[in-house]
């Protein structure tokens, strides 16, 4: 264990470690769920099934909540890590430090936005398929 880390209470260190573990697991799992959602969305679009399209839309919207929670935890973890860093470093040395969340956070936000967009577009597709089925049914009934 680091000597600098041992100066802080175990509860704070444990919280930081737990947040780190959650971030390391949650965001990659979100990506895997997104890939499965993409496959499920393509299959449901090819089948033109209202129920499958609606289920795919619900899946994407649920994944977007999963990604959003991962982002919130990531930002919280980064903020706490910066607070710990500020406690360990002198203010003079801290003046030379620039803080940014980086490309990974930007891609996670992009992923969240795309998941919501895909979910809404799949809901729209389900609605359009539903309307087309009822329109075709009306034409069939009128012809008989």
JOKAJO-V838281 format. One line per field, one symbol per residue. ss: DSSP state (a for helix, b for strand, c for the rest). burial: 1 if it has 24 or more other C-alpha atoms within 12 Angstrom, else 0. A space follows every 10 residues. Layout:
BEGIN
ss: ???
burial: ???
END
This chain:
BEGIN
ss: ccccaaacca aaaaaaaaaa aaaaaaaaaa aaaaaaaaaa aaaaaaacca aaaaaaaaaa aaaaaaaaaa aaaaaaaaaa aaaaaaaacc aaaacccccc caaaaaaaaa aaaaaaaaaa aaaaaaaaaa aaaaaaaaaa aaac
burial: 0000000000 0000010011 0110011001 1011001101 1001100011 0111111111 1111111101 1011101100 1000000000 0000000000 0000000110 1101110111 0110110010 0000000000 0000
END
